[in-house]
Amino acid sequence: MSENRRPVQHKTVSRSAGTASQSARSASQASRSRAAAARRRKKQQQKQLTMLLIAAAAVLAIVVLLVVINPFKKPAAVSGGNTPQNTAPVQQGGESQGSLFSDLVTEERNDGLNAAEAGSINVEDLRITAGLDEKWENILLMGTDSRVLSEPCRTDTMMICSINKTTGEIKLTTLMRDSEVKIDGKSRRLNSAYFFGGAKLAMRTVNESFGMNITKYVIVDFSAFATIAEKVGGVEIDVTKNEAAEINHNVAEQYRLLVRQGKMAYEDAEKAFYGCLLEGGGSQLHLNGMQTLGYARIRKLDSDFARAERQRKVLNLLMLKIKDKSTVELMDLLMDSMGIMKTNLDMNTIMTLGQKVISREGFNGASTYVIPVQGTYKEEKRNDDAMLWDIDFEANKRELHAFIYLR
């Protein structure tokens, strides 16, 4: 019987070995397939992450550009009433009194600063307030009409952009530019800090005056925002007749600024102005890049709430359009946006914060606030200098901190 068992046992071993070998090959193939699938998933995830980060950075750039649009600058009177009519001929080669383009603009401002004092204050210590909630990143946003971002000048707009690094929530605090503050022991306008000591002095002045911990800044020549809005595709939005008049005024002002800066010839700027002149309002009116900027810069037409609502509308419309862009378009938009900003934020921080903002569920704009608050200062002229005097800084520190960290 043992002789009969050996062949059977031999066959059984041979069959088992073959099965084991086939199983090993199958397991190896399955392992390679799983690895290949994992690599494909990782590659796809990396591609999706890259697109998300590019979109996020572009959105953050748009957010920054939109919030530094000079909301408190007083407009000049619009010639001919609130609704301009396109009846004047285009004037070639000069600034004719009959030109609507010439009538709608303001004269170049004289800031009254001594050029010899530009950059005269060196800053080493930013005077940071310790103990503030680190979940919030506070960034000082400054907007200027300077020819180049490094040119000494006052900042037309100063805002604190507070972004929650966990939730992506954004809060914007406008700092009134005519606020009286102490700069190197002297009473100065808040918006002159950048002139005397650049971004560092501006941050230190805000930190000292309002108990903040700002170490990051963004400076924007917001005239270039029109180019970004144009690349996104502009916006479709309801525009009233009065808003159309203000858009015309702002567009004319912006083109005249480009002429003063040497970026456009007068004839080209005037022709471009008439090419996008609005003769009235309308429902879901398409605004090109320059008109979108003009709409976002409307101020003193009605109320602070209405102005903030316009800015939120534009921001949300642009964000929706950005989400539909291709990777190439997003990268192009990001590069253009970064080219018109001066900042000490690194790209990783911009992308991280931008990702939080763009992925926040139900994002509908930013909460807004104004400092100093009503009742904590005197608005009057002293020695021919109209400013916000005698500010109660302790009260405003409490109000600002409550807005950012508690509400």
C-alpha positions in Angstrom: 0.0 0.0 0.0 2.9 2.3 0.6 3.9 1.9 -3.1 0.5 3.0 -4.1 0.6 6.1 -1.9 3.9 7.5 -3.2 2.6 8.4 -6.7 -0.5 10.0 -5.2 1.5 11.9 -2.7 3.9 13.0 -5.4 1.1 14.3 -7.6 -0.4 16.1 -4.7 2.8 18.0 -4.0 3.3 18.8 -7.6 -0.2 20.2 -7.9 0.2 22.2 -4.7 3.5 23.7 -5.9 1.9 24.8 -9.2 -1.1 26.3 -7.4 1.2 28.2 -5.1 3.3 29.5 -8.0 0.2 30.7 -9.8 -1.1 32.3 -6.6 2.2 34.1 -6.1 2.1 35.4 -9.7 -1.5 36.5 -9.3 -0.7 38.2 -6.0 2.3 39.9 -7.6 0.1 41.2 -10.5 -2.6 42.3 -8.1 0.1 44.2 -6.0 1.4 45.9 -9.2 -2.1 46.8 -10.2 -2.8 48.3 -6.8 0.4 50.2 -6.9 -0.3 51.5 -10.4 -3.8 52.5 -9.3 -2.4 54.2 -6.2 0.1 56.1 -8.3 -2.7 57.2 -10.7 -4.8 58.3 -7.7 -1.9 60.2 -6.2 -1.1 61.9 -9.5 -4.8 62.9 -9.9 -4.9 64.1 -6.4 -1.8 66.1 -6.9 -3.2 67.6 -10.1 -6.5 68.5 -8.3 -4.5 69.9 -5.3 -2.4 72.0 -7.7 -5.5 73.4 -9.4 -7.1 74.1 -6.0 -4.0 75.9 -4.7 -3.7 78.0 -7.9 -7.4 78.9 -7.7 -7.1 79.6 -4.0 -4.1 81.9 -4.5 -5.8 83.7 -7.4 -8.9 84.2 -5.2 -6.9 85.6 -2.3 -5.2 88.0 -4.7 -8.6 89.1 -6.0 -9.8 89.5 -2.4 -6.8 91.7 -1.6 -7.3 93.8 -4.7 -10.9 94.3 -4.0 -10.6 95.4 -0.5 -8.0 98.1 -1.1 -10.2 100.2 -3.5 -10.1 103.5 -1.6 -13.6 103.6 -0.2 -13.3 106.9 1.7 -11.8 109.1 -0.9 -14.1 112.0 -1.7 -15.3 112.2 -5.3 -15.3 115.4 -7.3 -18.6 116.8 -8.5 -19.8 115.2 -11.7 -20.4 117.8 -14.4 -23.9 117.9 -15.8 -25.7 116.1 -13.0 -25.8 112.4 -12.0 -26.5 110.9 -15.4 -23.9 111.9 -17.9 -24.9 111.9 -21.6 -22.5 110.9 -24.3 -23.0 114.0 -26.4 -19.6 115.6 -26.4 -17.2 114.7 -29.2 -14.0 113.0 -28.6 -11.3 115.6 -28.2 -8.0 114.7 -29.8 -4.7 116.1 -28.8 -5.7 118.2 -25.8 -7.9 118.7 -22.7 -10.8 120.7 -24.2 -13.3 122.3 -21.8 -16.0 120.6 -23.8 -14.7 117.1 -23.2 -16.8 115.0 -20.9 -13.6 113.0 -20.2 -11.9 116.1 -18.9 -14.9 117.4 -17.0 -15.3 114.2 -15.0 -11.9 114.0 -13.5 -10.2 115.5 -10.5 -6.9 117.5 -10.4 -3.8 115.8 -9.3 -3.5 115.8 -5.6 -0.9 117.7 -3.6 -0.2 115.7 -0.5 1.8 118.5 1.2 4.6 116.2 2.2 8.2 117.2 2.1 10.0 114.9 -0.4 13.2 115.1 1.6 11.5 113.3 4.5 10.5 110.3 2.5 11.7 107.1 4.1 13.4 109.1 6.9 12.2 106.8 9.7 13.9 103.5 10.1 12.0 100.7 11.9 13.4 97.7 13.7 10.7 96.9 16.2 7.1 96.5 15.0 5.7 96.9 18.5 3.6 93.7 18.3 0.9 93.1 20.9 1.3 89.7 22.5 -1.4 87.3 23.5 -3.8 87.7 20.6 -5.6 84.7 19.2 -3.1 83.0 16.7 -5.9 81.4 14.7 -6.4 84.8 13.1 -3.9 86.0 10.6 -4.0 89.9 10.5 -2.6 91.4 7.3 -2.3 95.2 6.6 -3.6 96.1 3.2 -2.6 99.3 1.6 -3.7 100.8 -1.7 -1.9 103.5 -3.6 -2.0 105.4 -6.9 1.8 105.7 -7.0 3.5 105.1 -10.4 5.5 102.3 -8.9 4.8 100.3 -5.7 8.1 101.4 -4.1 7.5 105.1 -4.7 7.1 107.1 -1.4 3.6 108.3 -1.0 0.6 108.3 1.4 -1.6 105.3 1.3 -5.1 106.1 0.0 -6.5 103.1 1.8 -5.5 101.1 4.8 -7.3 98.0 6.0 -6.7 95.1 8.3 -7.6 91.9 6.6 -8.2 89.2 9.3 -8.4 85.6 8.0 -9.3 82.7 10.3 -6.7 80.1 9.5 -9.1 77.3 10.6 -12.4 78.3 9.0 -11.4 80.7 6.2 -13.6 83.5 7.6 -12.6 87.0 6.5 -13.0 90.3 8.4 -12.1 93.6 7.0 -11.4 96.7 9.2 -11.1 100.0 7.4 -8.7 102.4 9.2 -9.7 106.0 8.5 -6.8 107.5 6.7 -7.2 111.0 8.3 -6.9 109.6 11.8 -4.5 111.6 14.0 -1.7 109.3 15.3 1.7 109.7 16.8 4.5 109.0 14.4 7.9 109.4 15.9 6.3 111.6 18.6 4.6 114.0 16.2 0.9 114.2 15.3 0.5 112.9 11.8 -2.2 111.4 9.6 -2.3 107.6 9.7 -1.9 107.4 6.0 1.4 109.2 6.0 3.2 106.4 7.9 4.0 104.6 4.7 5.6 107.8 3.3 7.9 108.3 6.2 8.9 104.7 6.8 7.4 102.3 4.3 5.4 99.2 5.2 7.3 98.6 8.5 6.4 102.0 9.9 2.8 101.6 8.7 2.5 98.2 10.5 4.2 99.6 13.6 1.9 102.6 13.7 -1.2 100.4 13.5 0.2 98.0 16.1 1.0 100.8 18.5 -2.3 102.7 18.0 -4.7 99.8 18.1 -3.0 97.0 20.0 -2.4 94.7 17.0 0.1 92.0 16.1 0.5 92.7 12.4 3.7 91.5 10.7 2.4 90.9 7.2 1.4 93.4 4.6 0.2 93.8 1.0 0.6 96.9 -1.1 -1.5 97.3 -4.3 -1.5 99.6 -7.2 -5.2 99.1 -7.7 -5.3 100.7 -11.1 -4.0 97.3 -12.4 -7.1 95.6 -10.9 -9.0 96.4 -14.1 -6.7 94.1 -16.0 -7.3 91.2 -13.6 -11.1 91.8 -13.7 -10.9 91.8 -17.5 -9.1 88.5 -17.5 -11.7 87.0 -15.3 -14.4 88.2 -17.7 -15.8 91.2 -15.9 -19.2 90.9 -14.2 -22.9 90.9 -14.9 -24.7 93.1 -12.4 -27.7 95.4 -11.8 -26.6 99.0 -12.2 -28.7 102.1 -11.3 -28.5 105.4 -13.2 -26.7 107.0 -10.3 -24.3 104.1 -10.1 -23.6 104.4 -13.8 -22.7 108.1 -13.3 -20.3 107.2 -10.6 -18.8 104.4 -12.7 -18.2 106.9 -15.5 -16.6 109.3 -13.0 -14.3 106.6 -11.6 -13.3 105.2 -15.0 -12.4 108.7 -16.2 -10.4 109.3 -13.1 -8.6 106.0 -13.5 -7.7 106.7 -17.2 -6.5 110.2 -16.3 -4.3 108.7 -13.6 -2.7 106.5 -16.2 -2.0 109.6 -18.3 -0.4 111.4 -15.3 1.7 108.3 -14.6 2.9 108.2 -18.2 1.3 104.8 -18.8 -1.0 106.0 -21.5 -1.1 108.9 -24.0 -4.0 111.3 -23.4 -5.6 110.6 -26.7 -5.5 106.8 -26.1 -7.0 107.2 -22.6 -9.8 109.5 -23.8 -10.7 107.1 -26.6 -10.7 104.2 -24.2 -12.9 106.1 -21.8 -15.5 106.8 -24.4 -15.3 103.2 -25.5 -16.7 102.0 -22.2 -18.9 105.0 -21.2 -22.2 104.0 -19.7 -25.2 106.1 -20.8 -27.4 104.7 -18.1 -28.1 101.7 -15.8 -29.6 98.4 -16.6 -30.4 94.9 -15.3 -27.6 92.4 -15.4 -25.4 94.9 -17.2 -22.1 93.5 -18.4 -19.2 95.5 -16.9 -15.7 95.1 -18.4 -12.6 95.2 -16.3 -12.3 99.0 -16.0 -16.0 99.4 -15.4 -15.9 96.7 -12.7 -13.2 98.6 -10.9 -15.3 101.8 -11.3 -18.3 100.0 -9.8 -16.2 98.6 -6.9 -14.8 102.1 -6.2 -18.2 103.9 -5.8 -18.2 105.9 -2.6 -20.3 108.6 -1.0 -23.3 107.7 -3.2 -25.5 106.3 -0.4 -24.3 104.5 2.7 -21.3 102.5 4.0 -23.6 99.4 4.0 -24.5 99.9 0.3 -20.8 100.3 -0.6 -19.8 97.2 1.3 -22.6 95.3 -0.4 -21.3 96.3 -3.8 -17.9 95.1 -3.0 -19.2 91.8 -1.8 -21.2 91.4 -5.0 -18.2 92.0 -7.2 -16.0 89.7 -5.1 -18.5 86.8 -5.2 -19.1 87.2 -8.9 -15.4 87.1 -9.6 -14.9 84.1 -7.3 -17.6 82.1 -9.2 -15.9 82.9 -12.5 -12.5 82.0 -11.2 -13.7 78.5 -10.2 -14.6 77.8 -13.8 -11.2 78.7 -15.2 -8.7 76.1 -16.5 -5.4 75.5 -14.8 -3.5 77.5 -17.5 -5.9 80.4 -17.1 -5.7 80.3 -13.3 -1.9 80.3 -13.4 -1.9 83.2 -15.8 -4.3 85.1 -13.5 -2.2 84.3 -10.5 1.0 85.6 -12.1 -0.7 88.8 -13.2 -2.1 89.3 -9.7 1.2 88.8 -8.0 2.8 91.2 -10.5 0.8 94.1 -9.2 1.2 93.4 -5.5 4.1 94.1 -3.1 4.0 91.8 -0.1 6.1 89.9 2.4 3.6 87.0 2.4 5.3 83.9 0.9 3.5 81.8 -1.7 2.9 78.9 0.7 1.0 81.3 3.1 -0.9 82.8 0.2 -2.0 79.4 -1.0 -2.8 78.1 2.4 -5.0 81.1 3.3 -6.5 81.2 -0.1 -7.4 77.5 0.1 -9.2 78.1 3.3 -11.1 81.1 1.8 -12.1 79.3 -1.4 -13.2 76.1 0.3 -15.3 77.7 3.0 -18.9 76.5 2.7 -21.4 79.3 2.2 -18.9 82.1 1.7 -20.8 85.3 1.0 -18.2 88.0 1.5 -16.4 89.5 4.5 -17.7 91.1 7.6 -16.7 94.8 7.7 -15.9 97.4 10.3 -14.6 101.0 10.6 -12.0 102.4 13.0 -12.2 104.7 14.8 -15.8 104.1 15.9 -18.3 106.9 16.1 -18.2 109.0 19.3 -14.5 108.3 20.0 -13.0 111.2 18.1 -13.5 114.8 17.0 -13.8 115.6 13.3 -12.7 119.2 12.8 -10.2 121.5 11.3 -7.3 122.7 13.4 -4.7 125.1 12.0 -6.2 124.5 8.5 -5.7 120.8 8.9 -8.9 118.7 8.8 -8.4 115.4 10.6 -10.0 113.0 13.1 -8.6 114.4 16.3 -8.4 113.3 20.0 -9.1 109.6 19.3 -9.8 107.4 22.3 -7.4 104.7 21.4 -8.2 102.5 24.3 -11.9 102.4 23.4 -11.0 101.6 19.8 -8.6 98.8 20.8 -11.5 97.2 22.7 -13.9 97.6 19.8 -11.4 96.3 17.2 -10.4 93.3 19.2 -14.1 92.5 19.9 -14.9 92.7 16.2 -12.0 90.4 15.1 -11.9 87.9 17.9 -15.3 87.8 19.6 -18.1 88.5 17.0 
